[in-house]
């Protein structure tokens, strides 16, 4: 069954945050390709790919790929020229390199680390570097704790809500994420975003 744009799953949060995220991405003057982990409804992929004129590669668990496929089919030829068909990717099922046997200039993910368990979030951070080229950027968007503290009361409530549905999920500590990434990435910048979210930017280390 083919859906119309109005019938496809739609995220109000994606619609609200795509502008601020796009502003951050533009600031890094990106070129080449971007791997997106967790495309969800596909709204970010279609919004960012043509605006940034980048080869955008959306991925998610296979059961979500239909949303990206159908949303992409409804887009203009300009967007289709940049946004690639989705691929299945699931953290923890197999090493990421085995699931995607190529590299990308940069990587981006939004609102995924707090959905994963801490063990899977760590696994993601330790494996993502093999898919990102030297001197490429990794962008992590979502809520984070800093030094164990939530940045707002609402984030604390959100964390409680997450854990009530899945005790292994939860807002991640920035310091843990930085440590998990430290073998292959250097922390570059923190961009505070609306609704007490963050866009954290890491740089893939070059060969010394």
Secondary structure, DSSP 8 states (H G I E B T S, - for coil): ----TTTS---HHHHHHHHHHHHHHHHTT--SEEEEE--TTSHHHHHHHHHHT-EEEEEE-GGGHHHHHHHHHTS-HHHHHHEEEEEE--BTTB-HHHHS-S-BSEEEEES-TTTS-HHHHHHHHHHGGGGB-TT-EEEEEE-EEBTTB-SSHHHHHHHHHHHHH-TT---EEHHHHHHHHTTTEEEEEEEEEGGGEEEEEEEE----
